[in-house]
């Protein structure tokens, strides 16, 4: 998107209309910069060419590291102190699973936060400039990038695709 690009937002009533409009707009050669939806939609993400998130892998790796770290910590501390209580073994496997479980949860959360910080790409400071609050309740919004000369034809295309009246134009 160039510096003289203008964002035109069209509002739609349903996911089905929005998906059809996105496909129609992309066939015409326009660039859909964002789609706002009141609920997550795999079909819209697929139409926009979005990839599946990798954050789950960060959580899994964090959990695995946490499990082995917690288990290792429990075994290490038990063998360093050698406290024999009532003839029980120094390395008690079953109680150590509790510590391993807690560390699994802790490190999985750390992995998840690390994944969010590195993979998501926090929104830009002007992200809400083009956002319509109705997109979090009942409507779907499509943001399309255009040059100043082509704004009217883009608005006509959005209207033909089923957009509600009142498309917004933002710089």
ROMI-382371 format. One record per residue: x, y, z of N, C-alpha, C in turn; residue number from 1; residue in three letters. Coordinates in pm, 1 decimal, always signed. Layout:
N
<rec <X,Y,Z>,<X,Y,Z>,<X,Y,Z>,NUM,"ALA">
...
% end
This chain:
171
<rec <+84.5,-116.9,+0.0>,<+0.0,+0.0,+0.0>,<+89.1,+123.2,+0.0>,1,"UNK">
<rec <+64.5,+212.2,-94.9>,<+146.2,+331.1,-107.2>,<+95.6,+440.7,-15.0>,2,"UNK">
<rec <+170.1,+551.4,-10.8>,<+132.0,+658.5,+79.6>,<+6.5,+731.3,+33.7>,3,"UNK">
<rec <-22.4,+731.9,-98.2>,<-142.4,+798.9,-146.2>,<-262.2,+703.8,-151.7>,4,"UNK">
<rec <-251.3,+589.2,-89.2>,<-361.2,+492.3,-88.5>,<-469.2,+535.7,+9.0>,5,"UNK">
<rec <-591.7,+505.5,-29.6>,<-708.5,+535.7,+52.4>,<-776.3,+403.8,+84.4>,6,"UNK">
<rec <-821.9,+389.8,+208.0>,<-892.8,+269.4,+250.0>,<-1042.6,+296.6,+244.4>,7,"UNK">
<rec <-1114.7,+211.2,+171.8>,<-1260.1,+220.5,+165.5>,<-1316.2,+99.6,+239.6>,8,"UNK">
<rec <-1407.3,+123.9,+331.9>,<-1466.0,+17.2,+412.4>,<-1609.5,-5.8,+369.3>,9,"UNK">
<rec <-1642.1,-132.6,+339.4>,<-1779.0,-170.9,+308.0>,<-1832.7,-259.5,+418.0>,10,"UNK">
<rec <-1959.0,-241.7,+454.0>,<-2021.0,-319.1,+561.0>,<-2120.4,-418.6,+503.4>,11,"UNK">
<rec <-2118.2,-541.0,+557.5>,<-2203.9,-648.6,+509.0>,<-2277.9,-711.9,+625.2>,12,"UNK">
<rec <-2394.0,-772.1,+594.2>,<-2478.8,-828.3,+698.2>,<-2439.4,-968.4,+741.2>,13,"UNK">
<rec <-2387.3,-1051.7,+650.8>,<-2361.3,-1191.6,+685.4>,<-2223.4,-1235.4,+637.8>,14,"UNK">
<rec <-2177.8,-1346.8,+694.0>,<-2048.5,-1403.7,+655.9>,<-2051.1,-1448.2,+510.9>,15,"UNK">
<rec <-2163.4,-1503.2,+468.3>,<-2175.6,-1553.0,+330.7>,<-2162.7,-1438.2,+229.9>,16,"UNK">
<rec <-2232.3,-1326.8,+256.6>,<-2221.2,-1209.0,+170.2>,<-2079.0,-1154.9,+169.6>,17,"UNK">
<rec <-2017.8,-1153.3,+285.9>,<-1882.4,-1100.1,+298.0>,<-1783.4,-1185.1,+220.2>,18,"UNK">
<rec <-1796.0,-1316.0,+232.3>,<-1706.1,-1406.4,+160.6>,<-1721.5,-1389.6,+10.0>,19,"UNK">
<rec <-1845.1,-1381.0,-36.5>,<-1868.9,-1360.8,-180.2>,<-1811.5,-1227.0,-226.7>,20,"UNK">
<rec <-1827.0,-1124.1,-143.7>,<-1775.0,-991.8,-178.3>,<-1622.1,-991.7,-183.1>,21,"UNK">
<rec <-1558.1,-1057.6,-88.0>,<-1411.4,-1064.2,-87.5>,<-1362.1,-1131.3,-215.1>,22,"UNK">
<rec <-1424.6,-1242.2,-252.5>,<-1382.8,-1312.5,-374.0>,<-1406.6,-1226.6,-497.9>,23,"UNK">
<rec <-1519.2,-1156.4,-503.3>,<-1551.0,-1069.9,-616.9>,<-1451.9,-953.7,-626.0>,24,"UNK">
<rec <-1420.6,-893.8,-512.6>,<-1327.8,-780.3,-509.3>,<-1188.8,-824.2,-552.4>,25,"UNK">
<rec <-1144.2,-941.6,-505.4>,<-1012.0,-989.9,-541.9>,<-1004.6,-1027.5,-689.8>,26,"UNK">
<rec <-1114.1,-1079.2,-745.8>,<-1116.1,-1110.7,-889.5>,<-1102.5,-985.7,-974.2>,27,"UNK">
<rec <-1153.4,-873.6,-923.8>,<-1144.9,-746.4,-996.3>,<-1005.4,-684.3,-985.4>,28,"UNK">
<rec <-918.3,-740.9,-900.0>,<-781.3,-692.3,-888.5>,<-756.4,-594.4,-775.3>,29,"UNK">
<rec <-854.4,-572.9,-689.3>,<-836.8,-484.0,-575.3>,<-765.5,-557.5,-462.9>,30,"UNK">
<rec <-704.6,-482.2,-373.6>,<-632.3,-540.1,-260.2>,<-718.1,-525.9,-135.1>,31,"UNK">
<rec <-761.6,-639.9,-79.9>,<-836.3,-639.9,+45.2>,<-733.6,-635.7,+157.3>,32,"UNK">
<rec <-731.1,-525.0,+232.3>,<-630.0,-510.9,+337.2>,<-671.2,-577.3,+467.3>,33,"UNK">
<rec <-803.0,-579.2,+496.8>,<-848.5,-637.1,+623.2>,<-996.6,-669.5,+614.0>,34,"UNK">
<rec <-1037.2,-772.2,+687.5>,<-1178.0,-805.5,+703.1>,<-1206.7,-810.6,+853.1>,35,"UNK">
<rec <-1304.4,-733.2,+897.3>,<-1344.6,-731.7,+1037.6>,<-1469.1,-817.0,+1051.3>,36,"UNK">
<rec <-1467.7,-905.4,+1149.8>,<-1576.9,-1000.0,+1166.2>,<-1617.4,-1008.1,+1312.8>,37,"UNK">
<rec <-1747.6,-1019.4,+1340.9>,<-1788.6,-1032.4,+1480.8>,<-1752.5,-1168.4,+1540.2>,38,"UNK">
<rec <-1729.4,-1269.1,+1455.8>,<-1688.3,-1402.2,+1501.2>,<-1575.3,-1452.0,+1412.0>,39,"UNK">
<rec <-1487.7,-1538.4,+1462.0>,<-1381.9,-1592.6,+1377.6>,<-1439.4,-1676.0,+1264.3>,40,"UNK">
<rec <-1376.0,-1669.2,+1149.0>,<-1422.7,-1743.4,+1033.0>,<-1304.4,-1799.7,+955.7>,41,"UNK">
<rec <-1298.3,-1932.1,+948.1>,<-1189.9,-1996.5,+874.1>,<-1201.9,-1969.7,+724.9>,42,"UNK">
<rec <-1324.6,-1962.2,+674.6>,<-1343.4,-1939.8,+531.4>,<-1295.9,-1800.1,+490.1>,43,"UNK">
<rec <-1318.8,-1699.6,+574.1>,<-1268.6,-1565.6,+543.7>,<-1116.1,-1561.2,+551.1>,44,"UNK">
<rec <-1059.3,-1627.3,+649.6>,<-913.0,-1631.8,+661.3>,<-851.6,-1701.3,+540.0>,45,"UNK">
<rec <-916.8,-1807.4,+493.5>,<-867.5,-1878.8,+376.0>,<-877.5,-1791.7,+251.1>,46,"UNK">
<rec <-987.8,-1717.2,+236.9>,<-1005.9,-1629.3,+121.7>,<-900.6,-1518.6,+119.3>,47,"UNK">
<rec <-857.8,-1474.5,+236.5>,<-755.5,-1370.6,+245.0>,<-614.1,-1427.0,+235.0>,48,"UNK">
<rec <-601.7,-1558.9,+234.4>,<-470.2,-1622.3,+224.7>,<-393.2,-1621.8,+355.1>,49,"UNK">
<rec <-461.4,-1616.3,+467.4>,<-394.7,-1617.5,+597.9>,<-351.8,-1758.4,+632.5>,50,"UNK">
<rec <-236.4,-1769.4,+692.4>,<-183.7,-1899.4,+734.3>,<-231.6,-1933.7,+874.1>,51,"UNK">
<rec <-227.3,-2063.0,+905.2>,<-264.4,-2108.2,+1039.2>,<-160.3,-2059.1,+1139.4>,52,"UNK">
<rec <-205.9,-2023.8,+1257.1>,<-119.2,-1969.5,+1360.1>,<-20.1,-2074.0,+1411.4>,53,"UNK">
<rec <+99.8,-2028.5,+1445.1>,<+203.6,-2115.0,+1501.1>,<+209.5,-2105.4,+1653.5>,54,"UNK">
<rec <+119.2,-2029.5,+1713.1>,<+125.0,-2006.5,+1857.0>,<+104.6,-2135.6,+1934.8>,55,"UNK">
<rec <+24.0,-2226.5,+1884.1>,<+2.1,-2354.6,+1950.9>,<+131.2,-2433.5,+1966.4>,56,"UNK">
<rec <+220.1,-2422.5,+1869.4>,<+348.5,-2492.8,+1879.2>,<+434.9,-2433.4,+1990.1>,57,"UNK">
<rec <+429.8,-2301.7,+2005.6>,<+503.2,-2238.6,+2115.7>,<+450.8,-2289.9,+2249.5>,58,"UNK">
<rec <+317.8,-2301.7,+2260.3>,<+257.7,-2350.5,+2383.9>,<+298.2,-2494.7,+2410.1>,59,"UNK">
<rec <+294.4,-2577.8,+2307.4>,<+333.0,-2718.9,+2321.9>,<+478.7,-2733.3,+2364.5>,60,"UNK">
<rec <+567.1,-2662.6,+2297.1>,<+710.2,-2671.0,+2331.1>,<+733.5,-2620.0,+2473.6>,61,"UNK">
<rec <+667.2,-2510.5,+2510.1>,<+679.6,-2459.8,+2646.9>,<+631.6,-2561.2,+2748.5>,62,"UNK">
<rec <+520.0,-2629.4,+2720.0>,<+468.5,-2731.3,+2811.1>,<+562.9,-2849.6,+2825.5>,63,"UNK">
<rec <+619.9,-2894.8,+2715.1>,<+714.1,-3008.1,+2720.1>,<+839.0,-2969.2,+2799.4>,64,"UNK">
<rec <+891.7,-2850.4,+2771.7>,<+1009.1,-2803.6,+2847.8>,<+974.4,-2792.1,+2995.9>,65,"UNK">
<rec <+856.0,-2741.1,+3025.9>,<+812.9,-2727.1,+3164.8>,<+799.6,-2861.0,+3235.3>,66,"UNK">
<rec <+743.6,-2961.6,+3166.1>,<+727.9,-3093.3,+3227.1>,<+863.1,-3151.3,+3266.3>,67,"UNK">
<rec <+956.2,-3151.9,+3172.6>,<+1087.3,-3209.4,+3201.6>,<+1166.8,-3124.0,+3300.3>,68,"UNK">
<rec <+1150.6,-2992.7,+3294.2>,<+1219.0,-2906.4,+3391.6>,<+1165.6,-2930.3,+3532.3>,69,"UNK">
<rec <+1034.0,-2939.9,+3546.3>,<+974.4,-2963.8,+3678.4>,<+1013.7,-3098.3,+3734.3>,70,"UNK">
<rec <+1010.6,-3200.1,+3650.3>,<+1049.9,-3333.6,+3694.8>,<+1197.0,-3335.3,+3733.6>,71,"UNK">
<rec <+1280.6,-3271.5,+3650.0>,<+1424.5,-3267.0,+3679.7>,<+1453.2,-3189.3,+3807.7>,72,"UNK">
<rec <+1380.9,-3079.0,+3828.5>,<+1398.6,-3000.6,+3950.3>,<+1364.3,-3082.8,+4073.0>,73,"UNK">
<rec <+1254.0,-3157.0,+4068.0>,<+1213.7,-3238.5,+4182.4>,<+1314.8,-3349.5,+4210.4>,74,"UNK">
<rec <+1360.6,-3416.5,+4105.9>,<+1459.4,-3524.3,+4123.9>,<+1591.0,-3466.9,+4174.9>,75,"UNK">
<rec <+1635.0,-3355.9,+4117.6>,<+1761.4,-3295.3,+4158.6>,<+1758.4,-3255.8,+4306.2>,76,"UNK">
<rec <+1652.2,-3187.2,+4348.6>,<+1647.0,-3143.6,+4488.6>,<+1633.7,-3261.3,+4584.2>,77,"UNK">
<rec <+1562.0,-3365.5,+4544.6>,<+1547.8,-3482.7,+4631.3>,<+1680.6,-3556.0,+4646.9>,78,"UNK">
<rec <+1757.1,-3565.9,+4540.1>,<+1885.5,-3637.4,+4549.6>,<+1992.7,-3553.3,+4619.5>,79,"UNK">
<rec <+1981.5,-3421.8,+4615.6>,<+2080.6,-3337.5,+4682.2>,<+2065.0,-3341.4,+4834.4>,80,"UNK">
<rec <+1944.1,-3359.4,+4885.7>,<+1920.5,-3352.7,+5029.2>,<+1914.1,-3490.8,+5094.1>,81,"UNK">
<rec <+1879.1,-3593.1,+5022.4>,<+1871.8,-3730.9,+5073.8>,<+1793.8,-3741.9,+5205.3>,82,"UNK">
<rec <+1676.4,-3685.9,+5208.0>,<+1591.6,-3695.7,+5326.7>,<+1506.5,-3822.0,+5315.1>,83,"UNK">
<rec <+1539.5,-3923.0,+5393.4>,<+1464.3,-4046.7,+5391.7>,<+1356.1,-4037.2,+5498.5>,84,"UNK">
<rec <+1230.1,-4047.0,+5454.1>,<+1116.6,-4034.7,+5545.0>,<+1044.8,-4168.7,+5548.2>,85,"UNK">
<rec <+1042.6,-4234.8,+5665.1>,<+970.9,-4361.3,+5686.2>,<+1010.0,-4469.7,+5585.8>,86,"UNK">
<rec <+1131.2,-4469.3,+5543.9>,<+1177.9,-4573.2,+5454.0>,<+1133.1,-4557.3,+5309.8>,87,"UNK">
<rec <+1076.2,-4445.0,+5274.7>,<+1030.8,-4422.6,+5136.7>,<+1151.2,-4392.9,+5048.5>,88,"UNK">
<rec <+1138.4,-4424.8,+4918.3>,<+1250.5,-4395.5,+4827.8>,<+1273.4,-4245.2,+4814.2>,89,"UNK">
<rec <+1396.3,-4209.2,+4787.2>,<+1431.1,-4068.0,+4773.7>,<+1364.2,-4008.2,+4650.0>,90,"UNK">
<rec <+1366.9,-4080.8,+4540.5>,<+1299.6,-4034.3,+4418.3>,<+1164.0,-4102.7,+4413.0>,91,"UNK">
<rec <+1060.2,-4028.5,+4450.5>,<+922.9,-4079.2,+4449.9>,<+856.2,-4029.7,+4321.7>,92,"UNK">
<rec <+832.6,-4119.9,+4230.5>,<+785.2,-4080.8,+4097.6>,<+647.8,-4014.8,+4099.8>,93,"UNK">
<rec <+554.2,-4070.3,+4170.6>,<+416.9,-4019.3,+4167.1>,<+407.1,-3875.2,+4219.1>,94,"UNK">
<rec <+461.7,-3841.1,+4336.6>,<+452.2,-3701.0,+4381.7>,<+525.7,-3603.1,+4289.8>,95,"UNK">
<rec <+627.9,-3651.1,+4221.8>,<+703.1,-3562.2,+4133.8>,<+622.1,-3522.3,+4010.9>,96,"UNK">
<rec <+521.0,-3602.4,+3976.7>,<+435.7,-3566.9,+3864.2>,<+353.2,-3441.1,+3894.8>,97,"UNK">
<rec <+323.0,-3418.3,+4020.7>,<+249.9,-3297.6,+4058.0>,<+333.7,-3174.3,+4026.7>,98,"UNK">
<rec <+460.0,-3178.4,+4063.8>,<+549.9,-3066.8,+4036.2>,<+570.0,-3051.8,+3885.7>,99,"UNK">
<rec <+585.1,-3164.5,+3816.8>,<+601.2,-3160.6,+3671.6>,<+476.9,-3100.6,+3604.3>,100,"UNK">
<rec <+358.2,-3135.9,+3653.8>,<+233.8,-3082.0,+3598.7>,<+226.2,-2931.1,+3616.2>,101,"UNK">
<rec <+258.7,-2885.1,+3736.0>,<+253.3,-2740.6,+3761.8>,<+352.5,-2664.7,+3674.6>,102,"UNK">
<rec <+471.1,-2719.5,+3658.8>,<+570.4,-2654.0,+3572.7>,<+528.9,-2660.7,+3425.4>,103,"UNK">
<rec <+457.0,-2767.0,+3386.5>,<+404.7,-2776.0,+3250.1>,<+310.7,-2659.9,+3222.4>,104,"UNK">
<rec <+219.0,-2635.0,+3315.1>,<+124.5,-2525.5,+3298.0>,<+197.9,-2391.5,+3292.3>,105,"UNK">
<rec <+290.5,-2370.3,+3384.3>,<+363.3,-2243.8,+3391.3>,<+440.8,-2217.0,+3262.8>,106,"UNK">
<rec <+517.3,-2315.9,+3216.8>,<+599.9,-2296.0,+3098.4>,<+515.7,-2290.9,+2970.9>,107,"UNK">
<rec <+401.3,-2359.1,+2968.8>,<+311.3,-2349.7,+2853.4>,<+257.2,-2207.5,+2840.9>,108,"UNK">
<rec <+225.1,-2146.2,+2953.6>,<+178.6,-2007.3,+2950.3>,<+290.7,-1915.8,+2902.9>,109,"UNK">
<rec <+412.8,-1937.2,+2953.4>,<+526.3,-1857.1,+2906.9>,<+546.9,-1874.9,+2756.4>,110,"UNK">
<rec <+538.4,-1998.3,+2708.6>,<+552.5,-2024.5,+2564.8>,<+443.8,-1956.6,+2484.5>,111,"UNK">
<rec <+321.5,-1957.8,+2536.7>,<+210.8,-1894.5,+2468.0>,<+231.3,-1743.9,+2457.8>,112,"UNK">
<rec <+271.9,-1681.6,+2565.3>,<+296.2,-1537.1,+2564.4>,<+411.1,-1503.5,+2470.0>,113,"UNK">
<rec <+516.8,-1584.2,+2472.0>,<+628.5,-1563.3,+2379.5>,<+581.2,-1575.4,+2235.3>,114,"UNK">
<rec <+497.4,-1675.5,+2207.3>,<+442.5,-1691.5,+2072.7>,<+357.4,-1573.4,+2031.5>,115,"UNK">
<rec <+275.4,-1523.1,+2123.2>,<+193.0,-1406.0,+2092.1>,<+279.1,-1284.9,+2059.3>,116,"UNK">
<rec <+383.1,-1263.5,+2137.9>,<+467.7,-1146.2,+2116.8>,<+547.3,-1154.2,+1987.7>,117,"UNK">
<rec <+589.6,-1274.4,+1949.9>,<+674.2,-1287.3,+1831.3>,<+596.8,-1314.1,+1703.2>,118,"UNK">
<rec <+480.6,-1375.1,+1708.7>,<+410.9,-1417.5,+1588.3>,<+294.4,-1329.1,+1545.8>,119,"UNK">
<rec <+226.3,-1269.5,+1638.8>,<+103.2,-1199.2,+1605.5>,<+130.8,-1066.2,+1537.1>,120,"UNK">
<rec <+227.0,-993.9,+1580.9>,<+250.3,-861.5,+1526.3>,<+141.3,-768.4,+1576.3>,121,"UNK">
<rec <+168.3,-706.0,+1686.3>,<+67.5,-621.4,+1750.1>,<+15.3,-518.1,+1651.2>,122,"UNK">
<rec <-110.2,-479.4,+1662.8>,<-167.0,-385.6,+1565.6>,<-95.5,-251.6,+1566.3>,123,"UNK">
<rec <-100.8,-188.3,+1451.8>,<-38.9,-56.9,+1439.7>,<-118.9,+43.8,+1522.4>,124,"UNK">
<rec <-56.7,+155.6,+1550.2>,<-122.6,+255.4,+1634.4>,<-245.1,+315.3,+1566.5>,125,"UNK">
<rec <-250.3,+314.2,+1432.2>,<-365.5,+368.9,+1361.4>,<-461.8,+259.7,+1315.2>,126,"UNK">
<rec <-455.7,+144.3,+1379.3>,<-539.3,+30.5,+1340.5>,<-687.7,+63.3,+1351.3>,127,"UNK">
<rec <-726.7,+131.3,+1455.0>,<-868.2,+160.1,+1477.4>,<-920.5,+273.7,+1391.1>,128,"UNK">
<rec <-834.5,+338.7,+1316.0>,<-877.8,+448.3,+1230.9>,<-980.1,+399.9,+1128.3>,129,"UNK">
<rec <-962.7,+279.6,+1075.9>,<-1051.5,+226.1,+973.5>,<-1155.9,+130.2,+1030.1>,130,"UNK">
<rec <-1157.0,+109.1,+1158.2>,<-1244.9,+9.7,+1219.6>,<-1381.4,+69.5,+1250.3>,131,"UNK">
<rec <-1485.8,-5.0,+1215.5>,<-1622.6,+36.2,+1248.6>,<-1668.1,-46.0,+1368.5>,132,"UNK">
<rec <-1712.0,+16.9,+1477.0>,<-1752.1,-58.2,+1596.9>,<-1865.0,-158.7,+1573.6>,133,"UNK">
<rec <-1945.3,-139.2,+1469.7>,<-2052.3,-234.7,+1442.3>,<-1999.2,-370.9,+1398.5>,134,"UNK">
<rec <-1873.1,-376.5,+1358.3>,<-1813.1,-503.8,+1315.9>,<-1787.3,-596.6,+1433.6>,135,"UNK">
<rec <-1799.5,-546.8,+1555.4>,<-1782.5,-633.9,+1671.2>,<-1916.7,-681.4,+1724.3>,136,"UNK">
<rec <-2023.6,-644.8,+1656.8>,<-2155.5,-684.7,+1702.8>,<-2236.8,-757.0,+1599.3>,137,"UNK">
<rec <-2270.0,-689.3,+1489.1>,<-2363.7,-749.4,+1395.7>,<-2319.6,-745.0,+1250.7>,138,"UNK">
<rec <-2221.7,-665.5,+1216.4>,<-2183.8,-650.2,+1076.4>,<-2042.2,-699.2,+1050.1>,139,"UNK">
<rec <-2015.4,-725.5,+923.9>,<-1882.8,-761.5,+875.7>,<-1830.4,-643.4,+795.4>,140,"UNK">
<rec <-1702.6,-613.6,+807.7>,<-1644.1,-502.3,+734.6>,<-1528.8,-547.7,+647.7>,141,"UNK">
<rec <-1523.0,-493.8,+526.8>,<-1413.2,-523.3,+435.8>,<-1341.6,-392.5,+407.2>,142,"UNK">
<rec <-1211.6,-388.3,+432.8>,<-1129.6,-272.0,+400.2>,<-1055.6,-301.0,+270.8>,143,"UNK">
<rec <-1068.6,-210.3,+174.2>,<-1005.0,-227.5,+44.1>,<-919.6,-104.8,+16.3>,144,"UNK">
<rec <-798.7,-128.9,-31.8>,<-706.4,-21.5,-63.3>,<-730.8,+27.6,-205.6>,145,"UNK">
<rec <-725.8,+160.5,-223.8>,<-750.7,+219.4,-354.0>,<-671.0,+348.2,-368.4>,146,"UNK">
<rec <-656.2,+390.8,-492.2>,<-599.6,+522.9,-516.3>,<-714.7,+623.1,-519.9>,147,"UNK">
<rec <-682.5,+750.1,-507.2>,<-786.2,+852.8,-503.2>,<-870.0,+853.6,-631.2>,148,"UNK">
<rec <-809.3,+824.0,-744.7>,<-880.8,+826.5,-872.3>,<-984.2,+714.0,-883.1>,149,"UNK">
<rec <-959.7,+601.7,-815.4>,<-1045.6,+484.0,-830.6>,<-1144.2,+463.5,-715.9>,150,"UNK">
<rec <-1157.0,+560.3,-627.4>,<-1242.6,+543.8,-510.1>,<-1388.2,+523.8,-549.3>,151,"UNK">
<rec <-1435.6,+602.5,-645.2>,<-1576.6,+592.3,-684.7>,<-1608.5,+456.6,-746.3>,152,"UNK">
<rec <-1520.7,+406.7,-831.5>,<-1546.2,+274.5,-891.2>,<-1538.9,+164.7,-786.0>,153,"UNK">
<rec <-1452.6,+180.8,-685.3>,<-1445.6,+82.4,-577.5>,<-1572.7,+85.5,-493.7>,154,"UNK">
<rec <-1623.4,+205.9,-464.4>,<-1748.5,+215.3,-389.4>,<-1864.0,+151.1,-465.4>,155,"UNK">
<rec <-1865.9,+170.7,-598.5>,<-1969.7,+106.8,-679.9>,<-1957.2,-45.1,-673.8>,156,"UNK">
<rec <-1834.0,-94.8,-679.8>,<-1812.1,-239.5,-672.5>,<-1857.4,-295.2,-538.2>,157,"UNK">
<rec <-1825.4,-225.4,-430.4>,<-1868.8,-269.5,-298.0>,<-2021.3,-270.2,-288.0>,158,"UNK">
<rec <-2084.1,-167.7,-343.1>,<-2230.9,-161.5,-339.0>,<-2291.7,-275.7,-420.9>,159,"UNK">
<rec <-2234.2,-304.3,-538.0>,<-2281.9,-415.1,-621.5>,<-2261.5,-548.6,-552.5>,160,"UNK">
<rec <-2158.7,-558.0,-470.0>,<-2130.4,-684.4,-399.2>,<-2222.5,-704.5,-280.0>,161,"UNK">
<rec <-2304.5,-604.4,-247.5>,<-2400.3,-620.1,-139.2>,<-2372.0,-536.6,-17.0>,162,"UNK">
<rec <-2279.6,-444.1,-27.8>,<-2246.2,-360.7,+87.8>,<-2363.2,-270.1,+123.1>,163,"UNK">
<rec <-2377.4,-245.2,+251.6>,<-2478.3,-151.3,+298.2>,<-2437.0,-10.5,+258.2>,164,"UNK">
<rec <-2530.1,+77.8,+249.2>,<-2495.9,+216.4,+218.0>,<-2414.5,+273.5,+333.3>,165,"UNK">
<rec <-2334.2,+371.0,+301.9>,<-2255.4,+436.1,+406.3>,<-2114.2,+382.1,+414.9>,166,"UNK">
<rec <-2056.0,+348.3,+297.5>,<-1916.0,+307.1,+300.2>,<-1832.1,+425.7,+344.8>,167,"UNK">
<rec <-1728.9,+394.7,+418.9>,<-1644.1,+500.1,+471.1>,<-1514.7,+503.5,+394.9>,168,"UNK">
<rec <-1459.9,+623.1,+381.3>,<-1334.5,+642.6,+311.5>,<-1235.3,+702.9,+409.9>,169,"UNK">
<rec <-1120.7,+636.8,+425.5>,<-1018.5,+684.9,+519.9>,<-884.7,+691.1,+450.7>,170,"UNK">
<rec <-806.5,+790.0,+488.8>,<-671.2,+802.4,+430.6>,<-575.9,+712.6,+503.2>,171,"UNK">
% end
